[in-house]
């Protein structure tokens, strides 16, 4: 059975090439679009997911991280007095301007935090030290955005919103889902870089005591502090992801691209497998005339499709890996892991198996007597 399926598939090399091209196209598009979708959603909430805190205190009705509304820092002392709270820190996330040495400007996202605790601070630091951000005007940028920001080395001095900024370190792979790179600095420095009053903050980051009930602490903060919302890191992360993925439509557009790749691949594969089956219609008729049951014929056609699926999947994953590798320096947040590869394999097998059903339906209805007609 396997030998017959393989011979039918490899009989016409050109048609096989067309079939594999359709499968490879579908695999690459599905993997890349799915990788972009996962990378996009993770990037939108990366600051929250790496904050290492239990609760976020925000102004009321903040829909996502980047839209934080300034609040008076006196709320920090109110939160500190809540039973079960072991630490509270002010946190700033705001957009502002970065002035390059060549006179050009770029929009950046300033992240102001306490370098002594590093809650909400940078991760994957490859050069410098987070504690260096305590010096006046110290900032840290990601190496992916060096060229965009005009940065070449530690020690270079730039301007942020008209104030001096000295690069003291680099992170790796902290990407922005927008075109505005994240620039980390101390909370004190951030007050100079962003349009916010010196007695204000955009968020309060809260750590609870070990063993404390987070829900009880959250409710206590809401009872004592007016005009705020209190969210766990997981809740705020999901809120931000949902906003950028569904409210803006950006994530839906990426998913539609993956679905389009699947449909195109299905049509190409169905057409080529059907054409291959038609070329061997007499052979299948002969098999039926010799007593081969429809079940055997179905298995041969299905096996043809699955062999093509595995071959196309292997080629598609190689190409996808190359696209991901060369796309990372360009700033594209493409995620590719084992479960995505496994999902792509299942989708490819189901796509090819589904495409073979058209051919199976044609052959099982074939009258063996037509083989002996002139």
HELIX and SHEET records of a PDB file:
HELIX    1   1 UNK A    2  UNK A   10  1                                   9    
HELIX    2   2 UNK A   13  UNK A   44  1                                  32    
HELIX    3   3 UNK A   46  UNK A   49  1                                   4    
HELIX    4   4 UNK A   65  UNK A   67  5                                   3    
HELIX    5   5 UNK A   74  UNK A   80  1                                   7    
HELIX    6   6 UNK A  130  UNK A  134  5                                   5    
HELIX    7   7 UNK A  143  UNK A  145  5                                   3    
HELIX    8   8 UNK A  146  UNK A  149  1                                   4    
HELIX    9   9 UNK A  187  UNK A  193  1                                   7    
HELIX   10  10 UNK A  214  UNK A  224  1                                  11    
HELIX   11  11 UNK A  233  UNK A  242  1                                  10    
HELIX   12  12 UNK A  243  UNK A  247  3                                   5    
HELIX   13  13 UNK A  250  UNK A  279  1                                  30    
HELIX   14  14 UNK A  281  UNK A  289  1                                   9    
HELIX   15  15 UNK A  294  UNK A  328  1                                  35    
HELIX   16  16 UNK A  338  UNK A  364  1                                  27    
HELIX   17  17 UNK A  368  UNK A  372  5                                   5    
SHEET    1   A 9 UNK A 125  UNK A 127  0                                        
SHEET    2   A 9 UNK A 163  UNK A 171 -1                                        
SHEET    3   A 9 UNK A 138  UNK A 142  1                                        
SHEET    4   A 9 UNK A 181  UNK A 186 -1                                        
SHEET    5   A 9 UNK A 105  UNK A 113  1                                        
SHEET    6   A 9 UNK A  85  UNK A  99 -1                                        
SHEET    7   A 9 UNK A 203  UNK A 208 -1                                        
SHEET    8   A 9 UNK A  55  UNK A  59 -1                                        
SHEET    9   A 9 UNK A 228  UNK A 232 -1                                        
SHEET    1   B 2 UNK A  71  UNK A  72  0                                        
SHEET    2   B 2 UNK A 200  UNK A 201 -1                                        
SHEET    1   C 7 UNK A 125  UNK A 127  0                                        
SHEET    2   C 7 UNK A 163  UNK A 171 -1                                        
SHEET    3   C 7 UNK A 138  UNK A 142  1                                        
SHEET    4   C 7 UNK A 181  UNK A 186 -1                                        
SHEET    5   C 7 UNK A 105  UNK A 113  1                                        
SHEET    6   C 7 UNK A  85  UNK A  99 -1                                        
SHEET    7   C 7 UNK A 157  UNK A 160 -1                                        
END                                                                             
